[in-house]
Each structure stands twice: as C-alpha cells, then as structure tokens.
Amino acid sequence: MMNEYKKRIQEMLQEKQWTFADMQDMASIVDEFAGRLYGEMSATEKLDYVWEEIGADFQRILSTKLKEEVAIQVKELLMNANINFNQEEDKNEVPKRSVGRKPSKKRPTNEKTNSKE
C-alpha cells in the first residue's frame, strides 16, 4: 500500500515544474498532496491505512464501552429481581424433573376433565 502512495506522490511532483521558491514552502506542498491523496482514497483504503495504529485502541475502547453497557444493564435488571433466601419452594416454579420431559401418552395435556365438579 505504501508503494502506491509513494508512486502517486512522485506522479504529483512530476505534474508541475517546481521552482526553488515553491520548494521553500514545503508545508504547503505537503498539505496539498495529503489533501489530494485523501480525496482519492476510498473509505476502506482510509481505514486500512490507519488501522495498524488505531486498531488496538479501537478494540480496547470498544471492549470498555461494551463492559460498561453490560454492567449498567445487569445492575438495572438485578435491582428489580426478587431473591428468595427461604428454603421453601416457590409455588410458581416449574419442578426441575418436569423440564425437558416428554409428555405422557396416557394423559395428553389438552385432555378435558371427566370430573363432575
């Protein structure tokens, strides 16, 4: 990738006859060439060009922000949770043995009651 930019910079230098006075304003030349290169680059090329320098910071910042969001959400959800320290079973809790079990063939779940209540 760097060879592409080196070649393009050489092309830009050769587009014009430079005088000694032009060369004395190196900051202006650098700004102009950098602006032109920037304008010619695609978004992907721009990101690829700087990724080596910002990639580690980007990952660190993203990881930190995600951890912050998870901590906020978990705290909020747990603040509204009910915790039962009693040994009594919760009446609304599904028994562990019934979870994942196949329904009985003898008594389907949608059977009508035969009781005369």
C-alpha positions as CSV (number, residue, x, y, z in Angstrom):
1,M,0.0,0.0,0.0
2,M,2.8,2.4,0.9
3,N,4.4,1.8,-2.6
4,E,1.1,3.0,-4.2
5,Y,1.3,6.3,-2.3
6,K,5.0,6.7,-3.0
7,K,4.3,6.2,-6.7
8,R,1.3,8.7,-6.6
9,I,3.4,11.3,-4.7
10,Q,6.1,11.0,-7.4
11,E,3.4,11.5,-10.1
12,M,2.1,14.6,-8.3
13,L,5.6,16.0,-8.1
14,Q,6.1,15.5,-11.8
15,E,2.9,17.2,-12.7
16,K,4.4,20.6,-12.3
17,Q,7.7,22.5,-12.9
18,W,8.8,23.4,-9.4
19,T,10.9,26.4,-8.6
20,F,13.2,26.9,-5.7
21,A,10.6,29.3,-4.2
22,D,7.9,26.6,-4.5
23,M,10.1,24.1,-2.7
24,Q,10.7,26.6,0.2
25,D,7.0,26.3,1.2
26,M,7.2,22.6,1.9
27,A,4.3,22.7,4.5
28,S,2.0,24.0,1.7
29,I,3.1,21.2,-0.7
30,V,2.7,18.6,2.0
31,D,-0.8,19.8,2.9
32,E,-1.9,20.0,-0.8
33,F,-0.6,16.5,-1.6
34,A,-2.0,14.9,1.5
35,G,-5.4,16.5,0.8
36,R,-5.3,15.2,-2.8
37,L,-4.4,11.7,-1.6
38,Y,-7.1,11.8,1.0
39,G,-9.7,12.8,-1.6
40,E,-8.6,10.0,-3.9
41,M,-8.8,7.3,-1.3
42,S,-11.9,5.2,-0.7
43,A,-13.3,4.8,2.9
44,T,-11.9,1.3,3.1
45,E,-8.5,2.5,2.0
46,K,-8.5,5.2,4.6
47,L,-9.5,2.7,7.4
48,D,-6.9,0.2,6.2
49,Y,-4.2,2.9,6.1
50,V,-4.6,3.8,9.8
51,W,-5.9,0.5,11.2
52,E,-2.4,-0.6,12.4
53,E,-2.1,2.5,14.6
54,I,-5.7,2.7,15.9
55,G,-6.7,-0.9,15.8
56,A,-5.5,-1.8,19.3
57,D,-7.0,1.4,20.7
58,F,-10.3,0.8,18.9
59,Q,-10.6,-2.7,20.3
60,R,-9.7,-1.5,23.8
61,I,-12.3,1.3,23.7
62,L,-15.0,-0.9,22.2
63,S,-14.4,-3.6,24.9
64,T,-14.5,-1.0,27.6
65,K,-17.8,0.5,26.3
66,L,-19.4,-2.9,26.0
67,K,-18.4,-3.8,29.5
68,E,-19.9,-0.5,30.8
69,E,-23.1,-1.2,29.0
70,V,-23.3,-4.8,30.2
71,A,-22.6,-3.6,33.8
72,I,-25.4,-1.0,33.6
73,Q,-27.9,-3.4,32.2
74,V,-27.1,-6.2,34.6
75,K,-27.2,-3.9,37.6
76,E,-30.6,-2.5,36.4
77,L,-32.1,-5.9,35.9
78,L,-30.7,-7.3,39.2
79,M,-32.1,-4.3,41.1
80,N,-35.6,-5.4,40.1
81,A,-35.0,-9.1,40.7
82,N,-36.6,-11.0,43.6
83,I,-34.2,-13.1,45.7
84,N,-35.6,-15.8,48.0
85,F,-33.4,-16.8,50.8
86,N,-36.0,-19.1,52.4
87,Q,-35.8,-22.8,52.0
88,E,-39.4,-23.0,51.0
89,E,-40.0,-23.8,47.3
90,D,-41.6,-21.2,45.1
91,K,-45.2,-22.4,44.3
92,N,-45.0,-21.0,40.8
93,E,-41.7,-22.6,40.0
94,V,-41.7,-25.5,37.4
95,P,-40.2,-28.6,39.1
96,K,-36.8,-29.5,37.7
97,R,-37.8,-33.0,36.9
98,S,-40.6,-31.9,34.5
99,V,-38.3,-29.6,32.4
100,G,-37.4,-31.3,29.1
101,R,-39.5,-34.4,29.8
102,K,-41.7,-35.8,27.0
103,P,-45.5,-35.5,27.6
104,S,-47.3,-38.6,28.8
105,K,-49.0,-40.6,26.1
106,K,-51.7,-41.8,28.5
107,R,-52.7,-38.3,29.6
108,P,-52.4,-35.6,26.9
109,T,-52.0,-32.0,28.0
110,N,-55.2,-30.9,26.3
111,E,-57.5,-33.6,27.7
112,K,-60.8,-32.5,29.1
113,T,-61.5,-33.3,32.8
114,N,-64.1,-36.0,33.4
115,S,-64.8,-34.9,37.0
116,K,-68.3,-33.8,37.9
117,E,-67.4,-30.6,39.7
